[in-house]
């Protein structure tokens, strides 16, 4: 079984703030393929036309779900997959605890370096 890191909502927000990028470029890593992705990545993949329409997918559904990617491979190969946290298998690595004590599975927050590199990519 995979170890799940549990953090508070405040810690989650602090990690996002530390990325130093705009909301559209806040970055997360898929727990299955390790692809770094953002709202802009989802928009580019056709998940929706703007931030508001892709907000429900960020950190929950891999960008590959929207561009016809195959399922996760045994070892990450740099390509997105079709994984989502909404299925029966609980394979996430991060859980955000809200003030009411409820835990919410989430993709890992990317490092500031990963977020900036993704935001700078064409």
DSSP file (Angstrom, degrees, kcal/mol; ACC not computed):
  #  RESIDUE AA STRUCTURE BP1 BP2  ACC     N-H-->O    O-->H-N    N-H-->O    O-->H-N    TCO  KAPPA ALPHA  PHI   PSI    X-CA   Y-CA   Z-CA
    1    1 A X              0   0    0      0, 0.0     2,-0.2     0, 0.0    90,-0.1   0.000 360.0 360.0 360.0 142.9    0.0    0.0    0.0
    2    2 A X        -     0   0    0     88,-0.2     2,-0.3     1,-0.1    90,-0.1  -0.535 360.0-117.2 -79.5 137.5    1.2    3.5   -0.9
    3    3 A X        -     0   0    0     -2,-0.2     2,-0.5     1,-0.0    -1,-0.1  -0.611  28.3-150.6 -74.5 131.6    2.0    6.0    1.9
    4    4 A X        -     0   0    0     -2,-0.3     2,-0.5    90,-0.0    90,-0.2  -0.916   4.6-141.5-108.7 124.0   -0.3    9.0    1.7
    5    5 A X  E     -a   94   0A   0     88,-3.0    90,-2.7    -2,-0.5     2,-0.5  -0.714  16.2-155.6 -81.4 128.9    0.9   12.4    2.9
    6    6 A X  E     +a   95   0A   0     -2,-0.5     2,-0.3    88,-0.2    90,-0.2  -0.932  19.0 170.7-110.4 124.1   -1.8   14.2    4.8
    7    7 A X  E     -a   96   0A   0     88,-2.4    90,-3.5    -2,-0.5     2,-0.1  -0.908  32.4-106.8-130.0 157.9   -1.6   18.0    4.9
    8    8 A X  E  >  -a   97   0A   0     -2,-0.3     4,-2.4    88,-0.2    90,-0.2  -0.331  32.6-110.9 -76.2 163.4   -3.9   20.8    6.0
    9    9 A X  H  > S+     0   0    0     88,-1.3     4,-2.5     1,-0.2     5,-0.2   0.877 120.8  54.5 -61.0 -38.3   -5.6   23.1    3.6
   10   10 A X  H  > S+     0   0    0      2,-0.2     4,-2.2     1,-0.2    -1,-0.2   0.907 108.5  47.6 -63.1 -42.0   -3.4   25.9    4.8
   11   11 A X  H  > S+     0   0    0      2,-0.2     4,-2.3     1,-0.2    -2,-0.2   0.902 110.5  52.9 -65.3 -40.8   -0.2   23.9    4.1
   12   12 A X  H  X S+     0   0    0     -4,-2.4     4,-1.8     1,-0.2    -2,-0.2   0.936 111.0  46.1 -57.9 -48.6   -1.7   23.0    0.6
   13   13 A X  H  X S+     0   0    0     -4,-2.5     4,-2.7     1,-0.2    -1,-0.2   0.872 109.9  54.3 -63.7 -37.8   -2.2   26.7   -0.1
   14   14 A X  H  X S+     0   0    0     -4,-2.2     4,-2.0     2,-0.2    -1,-0.2   0.894 107.3  50.8 -64.1 -39.7    1.3   27.6    1.2
   15   15 A X  H  X S+     0   0    0     -4,-2.3     4,-0.6     2,-0.2    -1,-0.2   0.885 111.5  48.1 -65.4 -38.3    2.8   25.0   -1.2
   16   16 A X  H >X S+     0   0    0     -4,-1.8     3,-1.3     1,-0.2     4,-0.5   0.935 110.5  50.8 -66.8 -45.0    0.9   26.5   -4.1
   17   17 A X  H >< S+     0   0    0     -4,-2.7     3,-1.4     1,-0.3    -2,-0.2   0.870 102.9  61.6 -58.3 -37.4    1.9   30.0   -3.1
   18   18 A X  H 3< S+     0   0    0     -4,-2.0    -1,-0.3     1,-0.3    -2,-0.2   0.704  88.2  72.0 -65.1 -19.8    5.6   28.9   -3.0
   19   19 A X  H << S-     0   0    0     -3,-1.3    -1,-0.3    -4,-0.6    -2,-0.2   0.822  90.2-148.6 -66.3 -29.1    5.4   28.0   -6.7
   20   20 A X    <<  +     0   0    0     -3,-1.4     2,-0.3    -4,-0.5    -3,-0.1   0.817  53.1 117.5  68.0  31.0    5.4   31.7   -7.5
   21   21 A X  S    S-     0   0    0     -5,-0.4    -1,-0.2     1,-0.1    -2,-0.1  -0.804  70.7 -87.5-123.8 166.9    3.3   31.3  -10.7
   22   22 A X    >   -     0   0    0     -2,-0.3     3,-1.6     1,-0.1     4,-0.4  -0.249  45.5-101.8 -68.5 163.2   -0.2   32.6  -11.7
   23   23 A X  G >  S+     0   0    0      1,-0.3     3,-1.3     2,-0.2    16,-0.4   0.870 121.9  58.2 -53.2 -42.0   -3.3   30.6  -10.9
   24   24 A X  G 3  S+     0   0    0      1,-0.3    16,-2.0    15,-0.1    15,-0.5   0.743 110.2  43.8 -62.6 -24.4   -3.5   29.2  -14.4
   25   25 A X  G <  S+     0   0    0     -3,-1.6    -1,-0.3    14,-0.2    -2,-0.2   0.316  74.3 132.4-108.4   7.0    0.1   27.7  -14.1
   26   26 A X    <   -     0   0    0     -3,-1.3    13,-0.5    -4,-0.4     2,-0.3  -0.420  51.2-142.3 -57.2 133.1   -0.2   26.2  -10.6
   27   27 A X        +     0   0    0     11,-0.1    83,-2.1    83,-0.1     2,-0.3  -0.803  25.9 178.9-118.1 146.6    1.2   22.7  -11.2
   28   28 A X  E     -CD  37 109B   0      9,-2.6     9,-2.6    -2,-0.3     2,-0.5  -0.917  23.1-128.0-135.4 158.2    0.5   19.2   -9.9
   29   29 A X  E     -CD  36 108B   0     79,-2.4    79,-1.2    -2,-0.3     7,-0.2  -0.947  22.7-123.9-114.8 128.1    2.0   15.8  -10.6
   30   30 A X     >  -     0   0    0      5,-1.9     4,-1.8    -2,-0.5    77,-0.0  -0.473  17.1-138.7 -63.3 132.0   -0.1   12.8  -11.5
   31   31 A X  T  4 S+     0   0    0      1,-0.2    -1,-0.1    -2,-0.2    76,-0.0   0.674  98.2  44.0 -69.5 -14.9    0.5   10.0   -9.0
   32   32 A X  T  4 S+     0   0    0      3,-0.1    -1,-0.2    43,-0.0    41,-0.1   0.846 130.6  15.4 -98.5 -40.0    0.5    7.4  -11.8
   33   33 A X  T  4 S-     0   0    0      2,-0.1    45,-0.6    43,-0.1    -2,-0.2   0.512  88.5-132.1-113.9  -7.8    2.6    8.9  -14.6
   34   34 A X     <  +     0   0    0     -4,-1.8     2,-0.3     1,-0.2    -3,-0.1   0.636  48.1 159.0  65.1  16.5    4.3   11.7  -12.7
   35   35 A X        -     0   0    0     44,-0.2    -5,-1.9    -6,-0.1     2,-0.4  -0.551  39.7-132.2 -70.8 130.8    3.4   14.2  -15.5
   36   36 A X  E     +C   29   0B   0     -2,-0.3     2,-0.3    -7,-0.2    -7,-0.2  -0.722  38.6 167.9 -83.7 131.3    3.5   17.8  -14.3
   37   37 A X  E     -C   28   0B   0     -9,-2.6    -9,-2.6    -2,-0.4     2,-0.2  -0.964  18.8-172.7-147.9 158.9    0.4   19.6  -15.3
   38   38 A X     >  -     0   0    0     -2,-0.3     4,-2.0   -11,-0.2   -13,-0.2  -0.774  49.2 -86.5-138.9 179.3   -1.6   22.8  -14.8
   39   39 A X  H  > S+     0   0    0    -13,-0.5     4,-2.6   -15,-0.5     5,-0.2   0.894 129.2  55.0 -59.6 -38.6   -4.9   24.4  -15.7
   40   40 A X  H  > S+     0   0    0    -16,-2.0     4,-2.8     1,-0.2    -1,-0.2   0.895 104.6  53.2 -62.2 -39.1   -3.2   25.7  -18.9
   41   41 A X  H  > S+     0   0    0    -17,-0.3     4,-1.6     2,-0.2    -1,-0.2   0.914 110.3  47.5 -59.8 -43.3   -2.2   22.1  -19.7
   42   42 A X  H  <>S+     0   0    0     -4,-2.0     5,-2.7     2,-0.2     4,-0.5   0.899 111.8  49.5 -66.0 -41.2   -5.8   21.0  -19.3
   43   43 A X  H ><5S+     0   0    0     -4,-2.6     3,-1.3     1,-0.2     5,-0.3   0.934 110.7  50.3 -61.6 -46.1   -7.0   23.9  -21.5
   44   44 A X  H 3<5S+     0   0    0     -4,-2.8    -1,-0.2     1,-0.3    -2,-0.2   0.810 108.1  53.9 -62.3 -30.3   -4.4   23.0  -24.1
   45   45 A X  T 3<5S-     0   0    0     -4,-1.6    -1,-0.3    -5,-0.2    -2,-0.2   0.516 122.1-105.8 -83.4  -5.4   -5.6   19.4  -24.0
   46   46 A X  T < 5S+     0   0    0     -3,-1.3    -3,-0.2    -4,-0.5    -2,-0.1   0.637  79.3 132.5  93.7  15.0   -9.2   20.4  -24.7
   47   47 A X  S   <S-     0   0    0     -5,-2.7     2,-0.3     1,-0.2    -4,-0.2   0.681  82.6 -34.3 -72.5 -16.2  -10.6   19.9  -21.2
   48   48 A X        -     0   0    0     -6,-0.4    -2,-0.3    -5,-0.3    -1,-0.2  -0.913  56.6-102.9 170.2 167.3  -12.3   23.3  -21.4
   49   49 A X  S    S+     0   0    0     -2,-0.3     2,-0.3    -3,-0.1    -1,-0.1   0.650  93.3  12.0 -85.5 -15.1  -11.9   26.8  -22.8
   50   50 A X  S  > S-     0   0    0      1,-0.1     4,-1.3    -3,-0.1     3,-0.4  -0.919  84.7 -86.4-154.6 175.0  -10.9   28.6  -19.5
   51   51 A X  H  > S+     0   0    0     -2,-0.3     4,-1.3     1,-0.2     3,-0.5   0.887 119.8  55.0 -56.3 -43.9   -9.8   28.2  -15.9
   52   52 A X  H  4 S+     0   0    0      1,-0.2     4,-0.4     2,-0.2    -1,-0.2   0.867 107.6  49.3 -61.7 -36.9  -13.3   28.0  -14.6
   53   53 A X  H  4 S+     0   0    0     -3,-0.4    -1,-0.2     1,-0.2    -2,-0.2   0.752 117.7  38.7 -77.3 -23.1  -14.2   25.1  -16.8
   54   54 A X  H >X S+     0   0    0     -4,-1.3     3,-1.8    -3,-0.5     4,-1.5   0.489  87.2  95.5-103.2  -4.2  -11.1   23.0  -16.0
   55   55 A X  T 3< S+     0   0    0     -4,-1.3    -1,-0.1     1,-0.3    -2,-0.1   0.839  80.5  57.8 -54.7 -36.2  -10.9   23.9  -12.3
   56   56 A X  T 34 S+     0   0    0     -4,-0.4    -1,-0.3     1,-0.2    -2,-0.1   0.670 110.3  44.4 -71.1 -15.8  -12.8   20.6  -11.4
   57   57 A X  T X> S+     0   0    0     -3,-1.8     4,-2.7     3,-0.1     3,-2.3   0.726  83.1 107.8 -98.1 -26.9  -10.2   18.5  -13.1
   58   58 A X  T 3< S+     0   0    0     -4,-1.5     4,-0.1     1,-0.3   -19,-0.1  -0.308  95.5   3.1 -63.9 128.8   -6.9   20.1  -11.9
   59   59 A X  T 34 S+     0   0    0      2,-0.3    48,-2.4    47,-0.1    -1,-0.3   0.566 131.1  61.9  76.5   8.3   -5.1   17.9   -9.4
   60   60 A X  T <4 S+     0   0    0     -3,-2.3    25,-2.4     1,-0.4     2,-0.4   0.602 100.3  38.7-132.6 -36.8   -7.7   15.2   -9.8
   61   61 A X  B  < S-E   84   0C   0     -4,-2.7    -1,-0.4    23,-0.2    -2,-0.3  -0.986  82.2-118.4-125.6 129.5   -7.7   14.0  -13.5
   62   62 A X    >   -     0   0    0     21,-3.0     3,-2.0    -2,-0.4     4,-0.3  -0.337  23.2-120.6 -65.2 145.5   -4.6   13.5  -15.5
   63   63 A X  G >  S+     0   0    0      1,-0.3     3,-1.7     2,-0.2     4,-0.3   0.760 108.3  73.3 -56.8 -27.0   -4.3   15.7  -18.6
   64   64 A X  G > >S+     0   0    0     17,-0.5     5,-2.3     1,-0.3     3,-0.9   0.716  79.8  72.3 -63.3 -21.5   -4.1   12.5  -20.7
   65   65 A X  G < 5S+     0   0    0     -3,-2.0    -1,-0.3    16,-0.4     3,-0.2   0.753 101.1  45.7 -62.1 -23.2   -7.8   11.9  -20.1
   66   66 A X  G < 5S+     0   0    0     -3,-1.7    -1,-0.2    -4,-0.3    -2,-0.2   0.428 113.8  44.5-105.3  -1.0   -8.5   14.7  -22.5
   67   67 A X  T < 5S-     0   0    0     -3,-0.9    -2,-0.2    -4,-0.3    -1,-0.2   0.126 115.6 -97.4-130.8  23.5   -6.1   13.9  -25.3
   68   68 A X  T   5 +     0   0    0     -4,-0.3    -3,-0.2    -3,-0.2    -4,-0.1   0.737  61.5 167.5  75.9  24.8   -6.6   10.2  -25.7
   69   69 A X      < -     0   0    0     -5,-2.3    -1,-0.2    12,-0.2    12,-0.1  -0.287  33.6-115.4 -68.7 157.0   -3.6    8.9  -23.6
   70   70 A X        -     0   0    0     10,-0.3    12,-0.9     1,-0.2    13,-0.2  -0.255  43.8 -74.7 -81.4 177.1   -3.4    5.3  -22.7
   71   71 A X        -     0   0    0     10,-0.2    -1,-0.2     1,-0.2     0, 0.0  -0.111  68.1 -67.2 -66.5 169.7   -3.6    4.0  -19.1
   72   72 A X        -     0   0    0     -3,-0.1     2,-0.2     1,-0.1    -1,-0.2  -0.275  50.8-134.8 -59.6 143.0   -0.7    4.3  -16.7
   73   73 A X        -     0   0    0    -41,-0.1     3,-0.1    -3,-0.1    -1,-0.1  -0.507  26.3-104.6 -91.4 166.8    2.4    2.3  -17.5
   74   74 A X  S    S+     0   0    0      1,-0.2     2,-0.4    -2,-0.2    -1,-0.1   0.836 111.4  26.8 -61.1 -32.3    4.4    0.2  -14.9
   75   75 A X  S    S-     0   0    0    -42,-0.0    -1,-0.2     0, 0.0    -2,-0.1  -0.999  97.9-104.0-133.1 132.1    7.0    3.0  -14.9
   76   76 A X        -     0   0    0     -2,-0.4   -43,-0.1     1,-0.1   -42,-0.1  -0.270  32.9-176.5 -55.1 136.7    6.5    6.7  -15.7
   77   77 A X        -     0   0    0      2,-0.4    -1,-0.1   -44,-0.1     3,-0.1   0.167  53.4 -94.9-123.2  16.3    7.8    7.5  -19.1
   78   78 A X  S    S+     0   0    0    -45,-0.6     2,-0.4     1,-0.3    -2,-0.1   0.444  93.7 108.8  86.7  -1.4    7.2   11.2  -19.3
   79   79 A X  S    S-     0   0    0    -46,-0.1    -2,-0.4     1,-0.1    -1,-0.3  -0.862  72.1-110.1-110.2 144.7    3.9   10.9  -21.1
   80   80 A X        -     0   0    0     -2,-0.4   -10,-0.3    -3,-0.1     2,-0.2  -0.188  31.0-153.6 -65.9 163.6    0.5   11.6  -19.5
   81   81 A X        -     0   0    0    -12,-0.1   -17,-0.5     2,-0.1   -16,-0.4  -0.636  27.8-106.0-126.1-174.9   -2.0    8.8  -18.8
   82   82 A X        +     0   0    0    -12,-0.9   -11,-0.1   -18,-0.2     2,-0.1   0.063  67.2 139.4-103.9  25.3   -5.8    8.6  -18.4
   83   83 A X        +     0   0    0    -13,-0.2   -21,-3.0   -22,-0.1     2,-0.3  -0.331  25.5 178.9 -74.0 148.1   -5.8    8.3  -14.6
   84   84 A X  B >   -E   61   0C   0    -23,-0.2     3,-0.7    -2,-0.1   -23,-0.2  -0.978  33.6-132.0-141.3 153.6   -8.3   10.0  -12.3
   85   85 A X  T 3  S+     0   0    0    -25,-2.4   -24,-0.1    -2,-0.3    20,-0.1   0.430  92.1  84.6 -83.2   1.5   -8.7    9.9   -8.6
   86   86 A X  T 3  S+     0   0    0    -26,-0.2    -1,-0.2     4,-0.0     4,-0.1   0.417  73.0  90.7 -86.2   2.6  -12.5    9.2   -8.9
   87   87 A X  S <  S-     0   0    0     -3,-0.7    -4,-0.0     2,-0.3    -2,-0.0  -0.108  92.2 -94.0 -89.8-171.5  -12.2    5.5   -9.3
   88   88 A X  S    S+     0   0    0      2,-0.1     2,-0.4    -2,-0.0    -1,-0.1   0.826 100.1  84.1 -73.0 -33.5  -12.3    2.6   -6.9
   89   89 A X        -     0   0    0      1,-0.1     2,-1.0     2,-0.0    -2,-0.3  -0.584  67.5-153.0 -78.1 129.6   -8.5    2.3   -6.6
   90   90 A X        +     0   0    0     -2,-0.4   -88,-0.2     1,-0.1    -1,-0.1  -0.732  39.8 142.8-103.2  82.8   -7.1    4.7   -4.0
   91   91 A X        +     0   0    0     -2,-1.0    -1,-0.1   -90,-0.1    -2,-0.0   0.116  25.1 127.7-112.1  20.3   -3.5    5.3   -5.4
   92   92 A X        -     0   0    0      1,-0.1    15,-0.1    -7,-0.1     3,-0.1  -0.328  47.3-153.8 -74.1 161.2   -3.0    9.0   -4.6
   93   93 A X  S    S+     0   0    0     13,-0.4   -88,-3.0     1,-0.1     2,-0.4   0.516  74.7  52.7-109.5 -12.0    0.0   10.2   -2.6
   94   94 A X  E     -aB   5 106A   0     12,-0.9    12,-2.4   -90,-0.2     2,-0.4  -0.981  55.0-173.6-133.0 138.8   -1.5   13.3   -1.1
   95   95 A X  E     -aB   6 105A   0    -90,-2.7   -88,-2.4    -2,-0.4     2,-0.6  -0.995  15.5-147.5-131.2 127.6   -4.6   14.0    0.9
   96   96 A X  E     -aB   7 104A   0      8,-2.7     8,-2.0    -2,-0.4     2,-0.6  -0.839  12.3-147.6 -97.3 122.6   -5.7   17.5    1.8
   97   97 A X  E     -aB   8 103A   0    -90,-3.5   -88,-1.3    -2,-0.6     6,-0.2  -0.800  11.3-150.5 -92.7 119.2   -7.5   17.8    5.2
   98   98 A X    >   -     0   0    0      4,-2.7     3,-2.9    -2,-0.6     4,-0.1  -0.451  33.6 -98.9 -83.6 162.8  -10.1   20.5    5.3
   99   99 A X  T 3  S+     0   0    0      1,-0.3    -1,-0.1     2,-0.1    -2,-0.0   0.745 122.5  63.6 -55.6 -24.3  -11.0   22.2    8.6
  100  100 A X  T 3  S-     0   0    0      2,-0.1    -1,-0.3     1,-0.1     3,-0.1   0.459 119.9-108.9 -79.4   1.5  -14.0   19.9    9.0
  101  101 A X  S <  S+     0   0    0     -3,-2.9     2,-0.3     1,-0.3    -2,-0.1   0.408  74.0 137.6  89.7  -1.9  -11.6   17.0    9.3
  102  102 A X        -     0   0    0     -4,-0.1    -4,-2.7    -5,-0.0     2,-0.4  -0.576  46.9-137.4 -81.2 140.3  -12.5   15.5    5.9
  103  103 A X  E     -B   97   0A   0     -2,-0.3     2,-0.5    -6,-0.2    -6,-0.2  -0.820  14.0-163.9 -99.8 136.7   -9.6   14.2    3.7
  104  104 A X  E     -B   96   0A   0     -8,-2.0    -8,-2.7    -2,-0.4    -2,-0.0  -0.969  19.8-128.0-122.6 116.9   -9.6   14.9   -0.1
  105  105 A X  E     +B   95   0A   0     -2,-0.5     2,-0.3   -10,-0.2   -10,-0.2  -0.324  38.7 170.1 -60.0 143.0   -7.4   12.9   -2.4
  106  106 A X  E     -B   94   0A   0    -12,-2.4   -12,-0.9   -46,-0.0   -13,-0.4  -0.993  38.7-100.0-153.0 151.5   -5.2   15.2   -4.6
  107  107 A X        -     0   0    0    -48,-2.4   -77,-0.2    -2,-0.3   -15,-0.1  -0.374  58.5 -89.5 -63.1 154.5   -2.3   15.0   -7.0
  108  108 A X  E     -D   29   0B   0    -79,-1.2   -79,-2.4     1,-0.1     2,-0.5  -0.343  41.5-109.2 -64.2 148.6    0.9   16.0   -5.4
  109  109 A X  E     -D   28   0B   0    -81,-0.2   -81,-0.3    -3,-0.1    -1,-0.1  -0.699  36.9-124.4 -78.7 128.0    1.8   19.7   -5.6
  110  110 A X        -     0   0    0    -83,-2.1   -83,-0.1    -2,-0.5    -1,-0.1  -0.264  29.3 -98.0 -67.7 159.2    4.7   20.2   -8.0
  111  111 A X     >  -     0   0    0      1,-0.1     4,-2.6   -92,-0.0     5,-0.2  -0.335  34.0-107.7 -70.8 160.3    7.9   21.9   -6.8
  112  112 A X  H  > S+     0   0    0      1,-0.2     4,-2.4     2,-0.2     5,-0.2   0.885 122.4  52.5 -55.9 -37.9    8.4   25.6   -7.6
  113  113 A X  H  > S+     0   0    0      2,-0.2     4,-2.3     1,-0.2    -1,-0.2   0.912 109.6  47.6 -65.4 -42.7   11.0   24.7  -10.1
  114  114 A X  H  > S+     0   0    0      2,-0.2     4,-2.4     1,-0.2    -2,-0.2   0.913 112.5  49.7 -64.4 -42.7    8.7   22.2  -11.9
  115  115 A X  H  X S+     0   0    0     -4,-2.6     4,-2.4     1,-0.2    -2,-0.2   0.916 112.6  46.2 -63.5 -44.1    5.8   24.8  -11.9
  116  116 A X  H  X S+     0   0    0     -4,-2.4     4,-1.4    -5,-0.2    -1,-0.2   0.891 112.2  50.8 -66.9 -38.9    8.0   27.5  -13.4
  117  117 A X  H  X S+     0   0    0     -4,-2.3     4,-0.9     2,-0.2    -2,-0.2   0.906 112.0  47.4 -65.0 -41.2    9.5   25.1  -16.0
  118  118 A X  H >< S+     0   0    0     -4,-2.4     3,-0.8     1,-0.2    -2,-0.2   0.924 111.0  50.9 -65.7 -43.5    6.0   24.0  -17.1
  119  119 A X  H 3< S+     0   0    0     -4,-2.4    -1,-0.2     1,-0.2    -2,-0.2   0.766 110.6  49.9 -65.2 -25.2    4.7   27.6  -17.3
  120  120 A X  H 3< S+     0   0    0     -4,-1.4    -1,-0.2    -5,-0.2    -2,-0.2   0.634  87.6 105.4 -87.5 -15.1    7.7   28.6  -19.4
  121  121 A X    <<        0   0    0     -4,-0.9    -3,-0.0    -3,-0.8    -4,-0.0  -0.354 360.0 360.0 -67.6 146.4    7.2   25.7  -21.8
  122  122 A X              0   0    0     -2,-0.0    -1,-0.1     0, 0.0    -3,-0.1   0.508 360.0 360.0 -67.8 360.0    5.7   26.6  -25.2
